[in-house]
Amino acid sequence: MFKTLLNWLFGRRAPTPAPQPVTQAAGFEKLNRRAPLRAGPPAPASAEATAAAQEIGATFICREAVLNRKQKIAGYQFLLQEAARNHIRSSSRRVHHLYAEVLVNSLVHADIGKLLGPRSAFIDVPDSFIDHECILHLPAANTVLVLTRLPDAGAPAPDALLATVRHLRAIGYRIGLPDPESEPGFAELLPEADVVIVRAPQLTAEAALALTASVVEHAPRATLLVRELPGLEDFNFCFKLGASLFQGPFITSREDWQDHHLGPNFARLAMLAGKLRKQAETDEIVALLKQDAALAVRLLRYINSAANGLSEHVSSIERAMILLGRDKLYRWVMLLMCSTDDKEGRASAVLETALVRARMMELSGARLSAAERESLFLTGLLSLIDVVLKVPMERAMTSLAVASEIEAAIMRSEGPYAPQLMLAQACERADAEAIRSAAERSQTTPEEAAGFHLQALAWALEIQQAGA
């Protein structure tokens, strides 16, 4: 599925379309005609086609995690990268519609419902776009349509918009609206809202209390989603305010963890990882795992996950060592180490981010040796281990005794694995310039980076489900 999707996204082959779709390549061709991204006079057709192809390579879908009150991932906001969004901010309604159509069709062809499972996709679309036929190809059970208003003419009549919203809700879609203070034009729709969205930078204590009262009164069935939360203090404030969903940089923010100690499971797995690296006897490794049957079961569950692609079910550590080899088993031990001691708070959300980094880095090293790809994977996985385990990074690195090249990439952004780590981090931020720079240093392209990122997300979701 993902190979087909990536071929389609980057113009290599068109998949079987839904009824009357607009493909991403066609969408960007129109966008470049109506809103060129490069200054200067209109280009000839052949040059314009080249510019469109280049823009496809530089523009791809980004995601931001949305956490619930238990700080578990409840869904993702999907959007085009920031450069594309900035470009169309003052564009016409028609251009906004084209970008929305590109985004929606991309998610449809990615089979987003299957990818997300029970999680939700939050998709911002213009109010005049929600009656577009492509919306109905999105999985209703997973989709939250967040309405936005545009300043130019062409907005739907209030009665027509209300009727469309009610129809979409009746067939299972959920509706998100900006808070009534920032967008009073949607006031009549508030009783139909399932989610009300507010941006953290706009919130003061007084404004937050007034907003909460307004949402309770006018949108009684809605939950409150706060975006752009910078840190944990802001999260705690909005949590006490009664918000149910949270989004922003706070998810991977770091704190002072000097007084936090690693649990016994970590110590046992660190010992096991050390024995694997030192090529200890199989009997010795198996005996160590048998000291904790629960850890052994979880390790085998990870190894047998669909994302691992083994041809047979592995029922023992001995068999795992034969099928996988010590290097691969070491990978799964390290993954288990990152997920054992704290299932509460942000740990699972941060681990998912680390898994996406790890898999993306491994995919970006396709030209390297198997050993180097393993090291790339471990670099991505361990790059957030301090946030996962709530310990200073120096202490975590000392406990793990990882290879010096991995430590150099994580601690100092140096060494052979640093470019791939920077590329994965740039894709998380959807930073177009950083992606181009890091892709060049990694001997890859922005197009390939977009594909690796999407594949890595699908893989990480499977792994998280296996370890749950």
C-alpha positions in Angstrom: 0.0 0.0 0.0 2.7 2.5 1.0 4.8 1.8 -2.1 1.8 2.6 -4.3 1.0 5.7 -2.2 4.6 7.0 -2.5 4.7 6.4 -6.2 1.5 8.3 -6.5 2.6 11.2 -4.3 5.8 11.8 -6.3 4.3 11.4 -9.8 5.7 8.0 -10.7 2.5 6.2 -11.1 -1.2 7.0 -10.5 -3.2 4.5 -8.4 -6.8 3.6 -9.0 -8.6 6.8 -8.1 -11.7 7.4 -6.1 -14.5 9.0 -8.1 -13.3 12.2 -9.8 -10.2 12.8 -7.5 -7.6 15.5 -7.9 -4.2 13.9 -7.6 -1.4 15.6 -5.7 0.6 16.2 -8.9 -2.4 17.7 -10.7 -3.3 19.8 -7.7 0.2 21.4 -7.5 0.2 22.0 -11.2 -2.9 24.1 -10.8 -1.4 25.8 -7.7 1.7 26.8 -9.5 -0.3 28.3 -12.4 -2.6 30.3 -10.1 -0.1 31.1 -7.3 3.5 30.6 -8.5 6.0 29.9 -5.7 8.8 31.5 -7.6 9.1 35.2 -8.5 9.3 36.3 -12.1 7.2 36.2 -15.2 5.0 33.2 -16.0 7.1 30.2 -17.0 6.6 28.2 -20.2 4.6 25.0 -19.9 7.6 22.7 -19.7 9.3 24.8 -17.1 6.1 25.1 -15.2 5.8 21.3 -15.1 9.3 21.1 -13.8 8.5 23.7 -11.1 5.4 21.7 -10.1 7.5 18.5 -9.9 10.0 20.3 -7.7 7.3 21.6 -5.5 5.8 18.1 -5.0 9.2 17.1 -3.7 9.3 20.0 -1.3 5.8 19.8 -0.1 4.4 16.9 1.9 2.0 16.0 4.6 3.1 16.8 8.2 1.5 15.6 11.4 1.3 16.9 15.0 0.2 14.6 17.8 -2.9 15.4 19.8 -2.8 14.0 23.4 -5.7 13.3 25.7 -5.9 14.0 29.4 -3.9 10.8 30.2 -1.2 12.2 27.8 -1.8 9.3 25.4 -2.0 10.0 21.7 -5.6 10.5 20.7 -4.9 11.4 17.1 -3.0 13.7 14.8 -3.5 17.0 13.1 -2.6 16.4 9.4 -1.5 19.4 7.4 0.8 20.5 4.6 4.2 21.7 5.5 4.6 25.3 6.9 6.1 26.8 3.8 3.0 25.8 1.7 0.7 27.1 4.4 2.5 30.4 4.7 2.4 30.8 0.9 -1.4 30.5 0.6 -2.3 32.5 3.7 -3.2 35.6 1.6 -4.3 33.6 -1.5 -7.7 33.3 -3.0 -10.4 30.9 -1.8 -9.8 28.8 -5.0 -6.2 28.3 -4.1 -7.1 27.3 -0.5 -9.5 24.8 -1.9 -6.8 23.3 -4.1 -4.5 22.8 -1.2 -7.3 21.3 0.9 -8.1 18.9 -1.9 -4.5 17.8 -2.2 -4.4 17.2 1.6 -7.7 15.3 1.7 -6.9 13.1 -1.3 -3.5 12.3 0.1 -5.0 11.1 3.3 -7.7 9.1 1.4 -5.1 7.3 -0.7 -3.0 6.7 2.4 -5.9 4.7 3.8 -5.8 6.9 6.9 -8.5 4.9 8.7 -6.6 1.7 8.6 -3.4 3.5 9.6 -4.8 5.2 12.6 -7.0 2.5 14.1 -9.0 4.1 16.9 -7.2 7.4 16.7 -8.5 10.6 15.0 -7.4 12.7 12.1 -7.9 16.4 12.7 -8.0 18.2 9.3 -8.4 22.0 8.9 -10.5 22.9 5.8 -12.2 26.1 4.7 -15.9 26.4 5.6 -16.7 26.5 1.8 -14.9 23.2 1.2 -16.7 20.8 3.6 -19.4 20.0 1.0 -16.7 18.9 -1.5 -17.2 15.3 -2.7 -13.7 14.2 -1.7 -14.5 14.8 2.0 -16.9 11.7 1.9 -13.9 9.5 1.0 -12.4 10.1 4.4 -13.3 7.5 7.1 -16.0 9.2 9.1 -15.1 7.3 12.3 -11.6 8.8 12.3 -12.2 12.3 10.9 -12.6 15.6 12.7 -13.2 18.4 10.2 -11.9 21.7 11.7 -13.6 24.6 9.9 -11.7 27.8 9.0 -12.9 31.0 7.6 -11.4 32.9 4.7 -11.6 36.7 4.3 -12.6 36.8 0.7 -16.0 36.4 -0.9 -17.5 33.0 -1.4 -18.3 31.8 2.1 -21.4 29.6 2.2 -24.6 31.1 3.4 -25.1 30.4 7.2 -28.2 28.2 6.6 -26.4 26.1 3.9 -23.3 25.7 6.1 -25.4 24.6 9.1 -27.2 22.0 6.9 -23.9 20.6 5.6 -22.5 20.4 9.1 -25.6 18.5 10.4 -25.5 16.1 7.4 -21.8 15.3 8.0 -22.4 14.8 11.7 -25.4 12.5 11.0 -23.2 10.2 8.9 -20.5 10.0 11.6 -18.0 12.9 11.0 -17.1 15.1 13.8 -16.8 18.9 13.5 -14.2 21.2 15.1 -14.6 24.9 15.4 -12.3 27.7 16.5 -13.2 29.3 19.8 -16.0 31.9 19.7 -13.7 34.7 20.8 -11.3 34.3 17.9 -14.0 33.5 15.3 -17.4 34.8 16.3 -18.7 34.1 12.7 -19.2 30.4 13.6 -21.4 31.2 16.7 -24.5 29.6 15.2 -22.6 26.3 14.6 -21.4 25.9 18.2 -24.3 23.7 19.3 -23.1 21.2 16.5 -19.5 21.3 17.5 -17.7 18.2 18.8 -14.4 19.9 19.4 -13.7 23.6 20.1 -10.1 24.7 19.3 -8.2 27.4 21.1 -4.6 28.5 20.7 -2.5 28.6 23.9 -0.7 31.9 23.1 -4.2 33.6 23.2 -5.0 32.4 26.7 -4.8 34.4 29.9 -6.3 33.2 33.1 -9.2 35.6 32.7 -9.8 34.7 29.1 -9.5 31.0 29.8 -12.3 31.1 32.4 -14.5 33.1 30.1 -13.9 30.7 27.3 -14.7 27.7 29.4 -18.0 29.2 30.5 -18.8 30.1 26.9 -18.1 26.6 25.5 -20.1 24.9 28.3 -23.1 27.3 27.5 -23.0 27.3 23.7 -21.2 24.1 22.7 -22.4 21.6 25.4 -21.3 18.5 23.6 -17.9 19.8 22.6 -14.5 18.9 24.1 -11.8 21.6 24.3 -8.6 21.2 22.2 -5.7 23.5 23.1 -3.0 23.9 20.4 0.5 25.4 20.5 1.2 24.5 24.2 4.9 25.3 24.7 5.6 23.6 28.0 4.3 21.4 30.8 3.3 24.3 32.9 1.0 25.5 30.1 -0.3 21.9 29.8 -1.1 21.7 33.5 -2.9 25.1 33.4 -5.1 23.9 30.5 -5.6 20.5 32.2 -7.0 22.3 35.3 -9.1 24.5 33.0 -10.9 21.3 31.9 -9.4 20.9 28.4 -9.6 17.3 27.1 -7.1 17.4 24.1 -3.7 19.0 23.9 -1.2 19.8 21.2 2.2 21.5 20.9 5.9 21.3 21.7 5.2 20.4 25.4 5.1 16.7 24.3 8.9 16.4 23.9 9.9 19.2 26.3 12.6 18.5 28.8 12.6 19.1 32.6 15.1 18.8 35.5 15.2 15.1 36.2 18.3 15.0 38.4 16.4 13.4 41.3 14.7 10.7 39.2 16.0 7.2 39.3 15.8 4.4 36.8 13.6 1.4 37.7 14.7 -2.2 38.2 13.4 -3.3 34.7 15.8 -0.8 33.1 18.8 -2.1 35.0 18.0 -5.7 34.1 17.5 -4.9 30.4 20.7 -2.7 30.4 22.6 -5.8 31.7 21.0 -7.9 29.0 21.9 -5.4 26.3 25.5 -5.4 27.6 25.7 -9.1 27.3 24.4 -9.1 23.8 27.0 -6.5 22.8 29.8 -8.6 24.4 28.6 -11.8 22.6 27.8 -13.6 25.8 26.6 -17.3 25.6 23.0 -17.9 24.6 22.3 -19.8 27.8 23.4 -16.8 29.9 21.2 -14.4 28.0 18.2 -16.7 28.2 18.7 -17.3 32.0 18.8 -13.5 32.5 15.5 -13.0 30.7 13.9 -15.9 32.6 14.3 -13.9 35.8 11.4 -11.8 34.7 8.8 -13.7 32.6 6.8 -10.5 32.0 9.7 -8.9 30.3 10.4 -12.0 28.2 6.7 -12.0 27.1 6.8 -8.4 26.1 10.0 -8.8 24.2 8.6 -11.7 22.2 5.4 -9.7 21.5 7.5 -6.9 20.0 9.5 -9.4 18.0 6.4 -11.1 16.6 4.7 -7.8 15.7 3.4 -7.4 12.1 5.9 -4.6 11.5 8.8 -7.0 12.0 7.7 -9.2 9.1 8.9 -12.5 10.3 7.8 -15.6 8.4 7.1 -17.6 11.5 5.8 -17.0 15.1 8.7 -16.9 17.6 7.9 -18.6 20.9 11.3 -18.5 22.6 14.3 -16.3 23.0 16.5 -19.0 21.7 14.6 -19.1 18.5 14.6 -15.4 18.3 18.4 -15.3 18.4 18.5 -17.9 15.6 16.1 -16.0 13.3 17.1 -12.5 14.1 20.7 -12.6 15.2 22.2 -10.8 18.1 22.2 -7.3 16.5 18.4 -7.4 15.8 17.7 -8.9 19.2 19.7 -6.1 20.7 17.4 -3.6 18.9 14.3 -5.1 20.5 15.9 -5.2 23.9 16.7 -1.5 23.6 13.1 -0.8 22.5 11.8 -2.7 25.5 14.1 -0.7 27.7 12.5 2.5 26.4 9.0 1.4 27.3 9.2 -0.5 30.5 9.2 1.7 33.6 6.6 4.4 32.9 3.4 3.9 30.9 1.9 7.0 32.3 2.2 10.6 31.2 3.9 11.5 28.0 6.2 8.4 27.8 4.2 6.5 25.2 3.6 9.6 23.1 7.3 10.4 23.2 8.3 6.8 22.5 6.1 6.9 19.4 8.0 9.9 18.2 11.3 8.2 18.9 10.1 5.1 17.0 9.3 7.2 13.9 12.7 8.8 14.1 14.4 5.4 14.4 12.6 3.7 11.5 13.0 6.8 9.3 16.7 6.9 10.0 17.0 3.2 9.2 15.2 3.7 5.9 17.3 6.7 5.0 20.4 4.5 5.3 19.4 2.0 2.7 22.7 2.4 0.9 24.7 1.5 4.1 25.6 -1.8 5.6 23.2 -3.7 7.9 25.3 -2.9 10.9 25.2 0.9 10.1 21.4 0.7 9.6 21.1 -0.9 13.0 23.1 2.0 14.5 21.0 4.5 12.7 17.9 2.9 14.2 19.3 3.0 17.7 20.4 6.6 17.3 16.8 7.6 16.5 15.3 5.4 19.2 17.6 6.7 21.9 17.5 10.4 20.9 14.5 11.0 23.2 15.3 8.4 25.9 15.8 11.1 28.5 12.3 12.3 28.0 10.9 8.7 27.9 12.7 7.7 31.1 12.8 11.1 32.8 16.5 11.1 33.5 19.3 13.4 32.3 20.6 12.3 28.9 24.1 12.0 30.2 23.0 9.4 32.8 21.0 7.5 30.3 23.9 7.3 27.9 26.3 6.2 30.6 23.8 3.4 31.7 23.4 2.2 28.1 27.1 2.3 27.1 26.2 2.7 23.5 28.6 3.0 20.6 30.6 6.3 20.5 29.1 7.3 17.1 25.6 7.0 18.5 26.4 9.0 21.5 28.1 11.7 19.4 25.0 12.1 17.2 22.6 12.4 20.2 24.7 14.4 22.5 26.7 16.7 20.2 25.0 16.4 16.7 28.3 15.1 15.4 29.6 12.0 13.6 28.3 9.8 10.8 24.7 9.4 12.1 24.1 13.1 12.9 22.8 14.1 9.4 20.0 11.4 9.4 19.0 12.4 12.9 18.8 16.0 11.8 16.7 15.0 8.8 14.2 13.1 11.0 13.9 16.0 13.4 13.4 18.5 10.5 10.6 16.3 9.2 8.9 16.4 12.6 9.0 20.2 12.5 8.1 20.3 8.8 11.0 22.8 8.3 11.4 22.9 4.5 14.9 24.5 4.6 16.2 22.2 7.3 14.8 19.2 5.4 16.6 20.2 2.2 19.9 20.8 4.0 19.7 17.6 6.1 18.6 15.6 3.1 21.6 16.7 1.1 24.0 15.8 4.0 22.3 12.4 4.2 22.6 11.8 0.5 18.9 11.6 0.0 16.2 13.9 -1.3 13.2 15.7 0.2 10.9 13.4 -1.8 12.6 10.3 -0.3 12.5 11.9 3.2 8.7 12.4 2.9 8.3 8.8 1.9 10.5 7.5 4.7 8.6 9.6 7.2 5.2 8.3 6.2 6.4 4.6 6.2 8.0 5.2 9.6 4.8 6.5 11.1 2.9 3.4 9.9 5.6 1.1 11.3 5.6 2.9 14.6 1.9 2.6 15.0 2.1 -1.2 14.5 4.9 -1.5 17.0 3.0 0.6 19.6 0.0 -1.6 19.2 2.1 -4.7 19.6 3.7 -3.4 22.9 0.4 -2.2 24.4 
